[in-house]
Amino acid sequence: MNVVRFLRWLGQRNWPVHLYAHPEHVMFKHAQQESIAVRPIRINSRRGSLAAAWQLRQQIRRDRLKALTVHQSSDLPVAVLARQLAGRSFNIIFSQHMHLADKRDPLHTWQFNQLAAWATPVQWLADRVLEKTRIDPAKVRVVPRGIELDRFTNRRPPRNRAREKLELPSDAYIAG
């Protein structure tokens, strides 16, 4: 659901955003509820990847997309194939969310080097990407995930109300 929150955040800042996802995926439904433009793409990794890539290519052309961010590694083959079918008219950024296994084989090497960038949230994951893949190191970027500070700063009750709620004396010195 972080993807939907991120798309909502981008949309609030007037960035044009679209979510390409399977129409039965929970993220698709949540994006619709958030009034995010959604595009149905049926990806079946066992068969039909070419059809899904062609469908994705068509949607990307209609939306005049310049960059596609992929959040699941299982979707990378279809995204890379769609980019090839589109004459490399858009960039792909992979947003890493978790650890990865050894991916130094020729197919993954080719696939990862089709990316414009590989975004990872922390340096130790970036180090792991460089250790477990043959991607061009210049493409790996550490992009820390942010948090919405308003969720924490604007909800703090006044001191006297907090002390009442926690059943603490109003005049005692408290350290925590």
C-alpha positions as CSV (number, residue, x, y, z in Angstrom):
1,M,0.0,0.0,0.0
2,N,3.1,2.2,0.2
3,V,2.9,2.5,-3.6
4,V,-0.7,3.9,-3.5
5,R,0.3,6.4,-0.7
6,F,3.3,7.5,-2.8
7,L,1.1,7.9,-5.9
8,R,-1.4,9.9,-3.8
9,W,1.5,12.1,-2.5
10,L,2.8,12.7,-6.1
11,G,-0.7,13.5,-7.3
12,Q,-1.2,16.1,-4.6
13,R,1.9,17.8,-5.9
14,N,0.4,17.9,-9.4
15,W,2.6,15.1,-10.9
16,P,0.7,13.1,-13.5
17,V,0.5,9.5,-12.1
18,H,-0.9,6.2,-13.3
19,L,-1.0,2.8,-11.7
20,Y,-0.6,-0.1,-14.0
21,A,-1.7,-3.3,-12.2
22,H,-3.8,-6.4,-12.4
23,P,-7.5,-5.3,-12.0
24,E,-8.1,-7.8,-9.3
25,H,-5.1,-6.8,-7.2
26,V,-6.0,-5.0,-3.9
27,M,-3.7,-2.1,-4.9
28,F,-5.7,-1.5,-8.0
29,K,-8.9,-1.2,-6.0
30,H,-7.3,1.1,-3.4
31,A,-5.9,3.3,-6.1
32,Q,-9.4,3.7,-7.6
33,Q,-10.7,4.7,-4.2
34,E,-8.0,7.3,-4.0
35,S,-9.0,8.6,-7.5
36,I,-5.6,7.6,-8.9
37,A,-5.7,6.9,-12.7
38,V,-5.5,3.1,-12.9
39,R,-4.7,1.0,-16.0
40,P,-5.5,-2.7,-16.0
41,I,-2.6,-4.9,-17.1
42,R,-2.9,-8.7,-16.8
43,I,0.5,-10.1,-16.2
44,N,0.9,-13.9,-16.1
45,S,4.6,-14.7,-15.6
46,R,4.2,-18.3,-16.8
47,R,2.6,-17.5,-20.1
48,G,1.4,-14.4,-21.9
49,S,4.3,-12.1,-21.0
50,L,4.5,-11.0,-24.6
51,A,0.8,-10.1,-24.6
52,A,1.1,-8.3,-21.3
53,A,4.2,-6.4,-22.6
54,W,2.3,-5.4,-25.7
55,Q,-0.7,-4.2,-23.6
56,L,1.7,-2.3,-21.3
57,R,3.4,-0.7,-24.3
58,Q,0.0,0.4,-25.7
59,Q,-1.0,2.0,-22.3
60,I,2.3,3.7,-21.9
61,R,2.1,5.2,-25.4
62,R,-1.5,6.4,-24.7
63,D,-0.4,8.0,-21.4
64,R,2.8,9.4,-23.0
65,L,4.8,8.0,-20.2
66,K,8.4,9.1,-19.9
67,A,9.3,6.9,-16.9
68,L,7.9,3.7,-15.4
69,T,8.7,2.7,-11.8
70,V,8.5,-1.0,-11.2
71,H,8.0,-2.1,-7.6
72,Q,8.0,-5.9,-7.9
73,S,10.9,-7.8,-9.5
74,S,8.5,-10.3,-11.0
75,D,7.1,-7.4,-13.2
76,L,10.6,-6.4,-14.5
77,P,10.6,-8.9,-17.5
78,V,7.3,-7.5,-18.8
79,A,8.4,-3.9,-18.3
80,V,11.7,-4.4,-20.0
81,L,10.0,-6.2,-22.9
82,A,7.4,-3.4,-23.2
83,R,10.3,-0.9,-23.3
84,Q,11.9,-2.8,-26.1
85,L,8.6,-3.0,-28.0
86,A,8.2,0.8,-27.6
87,G,11.5,1.5,-29.1
88,R,13.0,2.4,-25.7
89,S,10.8,5.5,-25.6
90,F,10.6,5.5,-21.8
91,N,12.9,4.8,-18.8
92,I,12.4,2.1,-16.2
93,I,13.3,2.7,-12.6
94,F,13.2,-0.4,-10.3
95,S,12.3,0.5,-6.7
96,Q,13.7,-2.2,-4.4
97,H,11.7,-3.1,-1.3
98,M,13.5,-6.2,0.0
99,H,16.6,-8.3,-0.1
100,L,17.6,-10.1,-3.3
101,A,19.3,-13.4,-4.1
102,D,22.2,-13.9,-6.5
103,K,21.1,-12.5,-9.9
104,R,24.4,-12.5,-11.8
105,D,23.3,-14.8,-14.7
106,P,23.2,-13.4,-18.2
107,L,19.4,-12.9,-18.4
108,H,19.3,-10.8,-15.2
109,T,22.4,-8.9,-16.2
110,W,20.8,-7.9,-19.5
111,Q,17.5,-7.1,-17.8
112,F,19.0,-5.0,-15.0
113,N,21.2,-3.1,-17.5
114,Q,18.0,-2.0,-19.3
115,L,17.1,0.0,-16.3
116,A,17.7,3.8,-16.1
117,A,18.1,3.5,-12.3
118,W,17.8,1.0,-9.4
119,A,16.5,2.8,-6.3
120,T,17.1,1.2,-2.9
121,P,16.2,2.6,0.5
122,V,19.4,2.0,2.4
123,Q,23.1,1.7,1.7
124,W,23.5,-1.9,2.9
125,L,20.9,-3.0,0.3
126,A,22.7,-1.0,-2.4
127,D,25.9,-2.8,-1.4
128,R,24.1,-6.1,-1.7
129,V,22.7,-5.2,-5.2
130,L,26.3,-4.5,-6.3
131,E,27.5,-7.8,-4.8
132,K,24.6,-10.0,-6.2
133,T,24.1,-8.5,-9.6
134,R,26.2,-7.2,-12.5
135,I,24.3,-3.9,-12.9
136,D,26.3,-0.8,-13.7
137,P,27.1,0.7,-10.3
138,A,26.3,4.2,-11.6
139,K,22.6,3.1,-11.9
140,V,22.2,2.2,-8.2
141,R,20.9,5.0,-6.1
142,V,20.1,5.1,-2.4
143,V,16.7,6.9,-2.0
144,P,15.6,6.7,1.7
145,R,11.8,6.2,2.2
146,G,10.3,9.2,3.9
147,I,7.5,9.4,6.4
148,E,4.6,11.8,6.6
149,L,5.6,13.9,9.6
150,D,2.2,15.4,9.9
151,R,0.9,12.0,11.0
152,F,3.0,12.5,14.2
153,T,3.5,16.2,14.8
154,N,0.0,17.4,14.4
155,R,-1.6,14.8,16.6
156,R,0.3,15.5,19.7
157,P,-2.2,16.7,22.4
158,P,-1.4,19.7,24.6
159,R,0.9,18.8,27.6
160,N,-1.8,19.1,30.3
161,R,-4.2,16.8,28.3
162,A,-1.5,14.2,27.7
163,R,-0.7,14.2,31.4
164,E,-4.4,13.7,32.2
165,K,-4.7,10.9,29.7
166,L,-1.7,9.1,31.1
167,E,-2.7,9.8,34.7
168,L,0.5,11.7,35.4
169,P,0.8,14.6,37.9
170,S,0.5,18.0,36.3
171,D,3.4,19.5,38.2
172,A,5.9,16.6,38.3
173,Y,9.2,16.7,36.3
174,I,9.1,13.8,33.8
175,A,11.8,12.5,31.6
176,G,11.4,9.8,29.0
